[in-house]
């Protein structure tokens, strides 16, 4: 069930961005907020990488858009195309799925390198569901402001 809900939210984000060009993906719906669909794609690629590759798998990989670990840097949509953001996000989702499928159980425990606390794969899946659900609410508003598209 956790896997299905996370995949539903990943698909929802992709749907909210579907068919838009770079200018629309960069568009902000609620200035002074810097939030855009392109920024959400970049941010969620970082989140996937941090939780699955860096925390659960213990891979020593840097974040995609921030050398100093600033997740907010990913929200800046400049200097990146929609195709680049989608490619990075999709690659991180595939890494996450590989790591999750390869785990012996959802109770596998790892240490969060940022906080030093122990987390289980189950907790990470729940956190990602929460993260995507919250940001998909933002994506709903962003997409509606771009072209009036609403729904799932």
C-alpha positions as a Markdown table, in Angstrom:
| # | Residue | x | y | z |
|---|---|---|---|---|
| 1 | Unk | 0.0 | 0.0 | 0.0 |
| 2 | Unk | 2.8 | 2.4 | 0.8 |
| 3 | Unk | 4.5 | 1.7 | -2.5 |
| 4 | Unk | 1.2 | 2.3 | -4.4 |
| 5 | Unk | 0.5 | 5.6 | -2.6 |
| 6 | Unk | 4.0 | 6.9 | -3.3 |
| 7 | Unk | 3.8 | 5.9 | -7.0 |
| 8 | Unk | 0.3 | 7.6 | -7.2 |
| 9 | Unk | 1.8 | 10.8 | -5.9 |
| 10 | Unk | 4.8 | 10.6 | -8.2 |
| 11 | Unk | 2.4 | 10.1 | -11.1 |
| 12 | Unk | 0.3 | 13.1 | -10.0 |
| 13 | Unk | 3.3 | 15.4 | -10.0 |
| 14 | Unk | 4.2 | 14.2 | -13.5 |
| 15 | Unk | 0.6 | 14.8 | -14.7 |
| 16 | Unk | 0.6 | 18.3 | -13.3 |
| 17 | Unk | 3.7 | 19.1 | -15.3 |
| 18 | Unk | 2.6 | 17.2 | -18.5 |
| 19 | Unk | 2.4 | 19.2 | -21.7 |
| 20 | Unk | 4.0 | 22.4 | -20.4 |
| 21 | Unk | 7.0 | 24.1 | -21.9 |
| 22 | Unk | 9.9 | 25.6 | -20.0 |
| 23 | Unk | 8.4 | 29.0 | -19.6 |
| 24 | Unk | 5.2 | 27.6 | -18.0 |
| 25 | Unk | 7.2 | 25.2 | -15.8 |
| 26 | Unk | 9.1 | 28.2 | -14.5 |
| 27 | Unk | 6.1 | 30.3 | -13.9 |
| 28 | Unk | 5.3 | 31.4 | -10.4 |
| 29 | Unk | 1.6 | 31.5 | -9.4 |
| 30 | Unk | 1.9 | 33.4 | -6.2 |
| 31 | Unk | 4.6 | 36.0 | -6.1 |
| 32 | Unk | 6.6 | 36.8 | -4.0 |
| 33 | Unk | 6.9 | 33.0 | -3.7 |
| 34 | Unk | 9.6 | 31.5 | -5.9 |
| 35 | Unk | 7.7 | 28.2 | -6.2 |
| 36 | Unk | 7.2 | 26.8 | -9.7 |
| 37 | Unk | 6.5 | 23.4 | -11.2 |
| 38 | Unk | 10.1 | 23.2 | -12.4 |
| 39 | Unk | 11.3 | 24.0 | -8.9 |
| 40 | Unk | 9.1 | 21.3 | -7.4 |
| 41 | Unk | 10.5 | 18.7 | -9.8 |
| 42 | Unk | 14.0 | 19.7 | -8.9 |
| 43 | Unk | 13.2 | 19.8 | -5.1 |
| 44 | Unk | 11.6 | 16.3 | -5.2 |
| 45 | Unk | 14.6 | 14.9 | -7.1 |
| 46 | Unk | 16.7 | 16.1 | -4.3 |
| 47 | Unk | 14.3 | 14.6 | -1.7 |
| 48 | Unk | 14.3 | 11.2 | -3.4 |
| 49 | Unk | 18.1 | 11.2 | -3.6 |
| 50 | Unk | 18.6 | 12.3 | 0.0 |
| 51 | Unk | 16.3 | 9.8 | 1.5 |
| 52 | Unk | 16.8 | 6.7 | -0.6 |
| 53 | Unk | 20.3 | 6.9 | -2.0 |
| 54 | Unk | 22.1 | 8.9 | 0.7 |
| 55 | Unk | 20.2 | 7.7 | 3.8 |
| 56 | Unk | 18.8 | 4.2 | 3.1 |
| 57 | Unk | 21.5 | 3.0 | 0.7 |
| 58 | Unk | 24.3 | 5.0 | 2.3 |
| 59 | Unk | 25.6 | 6.1 | -1.1 |
| 60 | Unk | 28.1 | 9.0 | -1.0 |
| 61 | Unk | 26.5 | 11.1 | -3.7 |
| 62 | Unk | 26.1 | 14.9 | -3.6 |
| 63 | Unk | 22.7 | 16.5 | -4.1 |
| 64 | Unk | 21.9 | 17.3 | -7.7 |
| 65 | Unk | 21.6 | 21.1 | -7.4 |
| 66 | Unk | 23.2 | 22.1 | -4.2 |
| 67 | Unk | 26.8 | 21.4 | -3.3 |
| 68 | Unk | 26.2 | 22.5 | 0.3 |
| 69 | Unk | 23.0 | 20.5 | 1.0 |
| 70 | Unk | 20.6 | 23.4 | 0.7 |
| 71 | Unk | 17.3 | 21.8 | -0.4 |
| 72 | Unk | 15.8 | 25.3 | -1.1 |
| 73 | Unk | 18.4 | 25.8 | -3.9 |
| 74 | Unk | 16.5 | 23.3 | -6.0 |
| 75 | Unk | 13.5 | 25.6 | -6.1 |
| 76 | Unk | 15.4 | 28.1 | -8.3 |
| 77 | Unk | 14.2 | 27.1 | -11.8 |
| 78 | Unk | 16.8 | 29.2 | -13.7 |
| 79 | Unk | 19.6 | 27.5 | -15.6 |
| 80 | Unk | 17.7 | 24.3 | -16.0 |
| 81 | Unk | 15.2 | 23.1 | -18.6 |
| 82 | Unk | 12.1 | 21.1 | -18.1 |
| 83 | Unk | 13.7 | 18.2 | -19.9 |
| 84 | Unk | 16.8 | 18.3 | -17.5 |
| 85 | Unk | 14.6 | 18.5 | -14.4 |
| 86 | Unk | 12.4 | 15.6 | -15.6 |
| 87 | Unk | 15.4 | 13.5 | -16.4 |
| 88 | Unk | 17.0 | 14.1 | -13.0 |
| 89 | Unk | 13.7 | 13.5 | -11.2 |
| 90 | Unk | 12.9 | 10.3 | -13.2 |
| 91 | Unk | 16.4 | 9.0 | -12.6 |
| 92 | Unk | 16.1 | 9.5 | -8.8 |
| 93 | Unk | 12.7 | 7.9 | -8.8 |
| 94 | Unk | 14.2 | 4.8 | -10.5 |
| 95 | Unk | 17.1 | 4.7 | -8.0 |
| 96 | Unk | 14.6 | 5.0 | -5.2 |
| 97 | Unk | 12.5 | 2.1 | -6.6 |
| 98 | Unk | 15.6 | 0.0 | -7.0 |
| 99 | Unk | 16.7 | 0.6 | -3.4 |
| 100 | Unk | 13.2 | 0.0 | -2.0 |
| 101 | Unk | 12.7 | -3.2 | -4.0 |
| 102 | Unk | 16.1 | -4.5 | -3.0 |
| 103 | Unk | 15.5 | -4.1 | 0.7 |
| 104 | Unk | 14.9 | -7.2 | 2.8 |
| 105 | Unk | 11.9 | -5.5 | 4.5 |
| 106 | Unk | 10.4 | -2.1 | 5.2 |
| 107 | Unk | 11.9 | -2.2 | 8.7 |
| 108 | Unk | 15.4 | -1.9 | 7.4 |
| 109 | Unk | 17.1 | 0.8 | 9.5 |
| 110 | Unk | 19.6 | 3.4 | 8.4 |
| 111 | Unk | 21.1 | 6.4 | 10.0 |
| 112 | Unk | 20.1 | 9.8 | 8.6 |
| 113 | Unk | 23.4 | 11.5 | 7.8 |
| 114 | Unk | 21.9 | 15.0 | 8.4 |
| 115 | Unk | 20.5 | 14.3 | 11.9 |
| 116 | Unk | 22.2 | 11.1 | 13.0 |
| 117 | Unk | 18.9 | 9.6 | 13.9 |
| 118 | Unk | 17.9 | 6.1 | 12.9 |
| 119 | Unk | 15.1 | 5.8 | 10.3 |
| 120 | Unk | 13.4 | 2.8 | 8.8 |
| 121 | Unk | 12.6 | 2.4 | 5.1 |
| 122 | Unk | 8.9 | 2.4 | 6.2 |
| 123 | Unk | 9.4 | 5.8 | 7.7 |
| 124 | Unk | 11.1 | 7.1 | 4.6 |
| 125 | Unk | 8.2 | 5.9 | 2.4 |
| 126 | Unk | 5.7 | 7.6 | 4.7 |
| 127 | Unk | 7.7 | 10.8 | 4.7 |
| 128 | Unk | 7.9 | 10.8 | 0.9 |
| 129 | Unk | 4.1 | 10.2 | 0.6 |
| 130 | Unk | 3.6 | 13.3 | 2.9 |
| 131 | Unk | 6.2 | 15.3 | 1.0 |
| 132 | Unk | 4.6 | 14.6 | -2.4 |
| 133 | Unk | 1.1 | 15.1 | -1.1 |
| 134 | Unk | 1.9 | 18.5 | 0.2 |
| 135 | Unk | 3.8 | 19.6 | -2.9 |
| 136 | Unk | 1.1 | 18.2 | -5.2 |
| 137 | Unk | -1.3 | 20.6 | -3.5 |
| 138 | Unk | 1.1 | 23.4 | -4.5 |
| 139 | Unk | 1.3 | 21.8 | -8.0 |
| 140 | Unk | -2.5 | 21.9 | -8.3 |
| 141 | Unk | -2.5 | 25.7 | -7.7 |
| 142 | Unk | 0.5 | 26.3 | -10.0 |
| 143 | Unk | -1.0 | 24.4 | -12.9 |
| 144 | Unk | -4.4 | 26.0 | -12.5 |
| 145 | Unk | -2.8 | 29.4 | -12.6 |
| 146 | Unk | -0.9 | 28.5 | -15.8 |
| 147 | Unk | -3.8 | 27.2 | -18.0 |
| 148 | Unk | -6.8 | 26.5 | -15.8 |
| 149 | Unk | -6.2 | 22.7 | -15.7 |
| 150 | Unk | -7.6 | 21.1 | -12.5 |
| 151 | Unk | -8.2 | 17.6 | -11.2 |
| 152 | Unk | -6.3 | 14.6 | -9.7 |
